[in-house]
């Protein structure tokens, strides 16, 4: 595939898991820092009121859909694409690579509880991954300099961010040029594999997000032809 789709003014790479994985592996062997981001319908809507930030996202090296709603909004119905997102194929391949090659990673989270869950997940499933450190990033009390210094002093291969939008995108956009790592991997809160969907609350939340997102996409499709006629 290797094509791109534009959703809410952000270009998203419509890659297979294998294609995305190839780019990740290549990035882990070259400098400067490559930024790989997984976006969801929710994160796209969270960034929708920040045009400058969305402009920065367009310069990321790889932007992947983290839920099927994004592909469906672009009328992509290929079963393989949808299945790989549902089964989180790319993330499974990626963590297996980190585990097998004993890559050194630094984790960014928003709470101690989320950090402990992430550490437990890696310890249970991917013991070969080397944890170079972990930091809590707060939207209210940003300490970017301290966090960047900690990352740069840890001699790591990959920064893995499990933060919400737009905090996650804002952090890497502002600090990209001074981070010493091969890859920034922005997973967000919805894409990390340790948060398995299935509870009544999570299903209801996903339903609401999907409904709001589709309404917004339909509204924009109606507005665009009118704009072209003016």
Secondary structure, 3 states (H helix, E strand, C coil): CCEEEEECCEEEEECCHHHHHHHHHHHCCCCCCEEEEEECHHHHHHHCCCHHHHHHHCCCCEEEECCHHHHHHCCCCCHHHHHHHHCCHHHHHHHHHHHHCCCEEEEEECCHHHHHHHHHHHHHHCCCCEEEEEEECCCCCCCHHHHHHHHHCCCCCEEEECCCCCHHHHHHHHHHHHCCCCEEEECHHHHCCCCCCCCHHHHHHHHHHHHHHHHHHHHHHHHHHHHHHC
